[in-house]
Amino acid sequence: MAHPLTNKTYLLEKFPGKGGWTYAAIPEILPDKHAYFGWVRVKGSIDGYELKGIHLMPMGNGQLFLPVKAEIRKKLKKQAGDWVQVILYADNTPQEVPEELLLCLQDEPNAYAEFRKYSDREQKAFVDWIYAAKTDETKVERIVQTINKLLTNQKLP
């Protein structure tokens, strides 16, 4: 079995303001300098609840955080201020290109051809960026922006 990146108890916190995310700060894991926004893709568990394909996200202070969705908090009966046991492993599972993105790319053969030239990491950066969108509208906008970037040979920063 792989060695965990972390296996310890963390405090659930909440970003201030209405709609602020609930999260656990994970200072032991450093941002990936080669990934979009420094995200680190992980799998594991939080209080025994299985996590797959989750991204640790940057807090802006050089640290990463694990976002904990309401669905997970409800199942765990936990909220900001509670402690949770978190076990995380690097998730190196190859990322598939979602069918809806693949269909959009295939509608633009030049964009699709360019996308296929990109490394797995570069393709993953686009997929992660698109599907990190919180709304379908934003996701559609990002798919359009991706196609435009591919047609002009631009990559994500």
C-alpha angles and dihedrals in degrees: 000000000000120000112255120245086218138358111178147099119282135187116242109231134181130222109238122258136045111316092015113165122249111228149155116237109230106194094167094069116070125215117265104246090203096051128085108275088352091285118169117207113220143169130198136092145295113209087339094308108130118242122196131180093357121159122222103217132207119260093201094250097082092270130106129226135205110228111220112204123218090247091060094043091052092051090048093040088229134132140172109311094036125108122236135188109238125192115181133181130184109267105218094162108138109256116234120218107248113246095240091056091045091053092050091049092048089055086063104047094187092052091046092050091050092047091053090055091059121096119254089256093053092046089048091052090057093045092047092048093049096046095044085073113117096213135042089236092058091045091054091048090051092049089053091047090049092053090048091050091049092050090053095041094246124148131202115268 
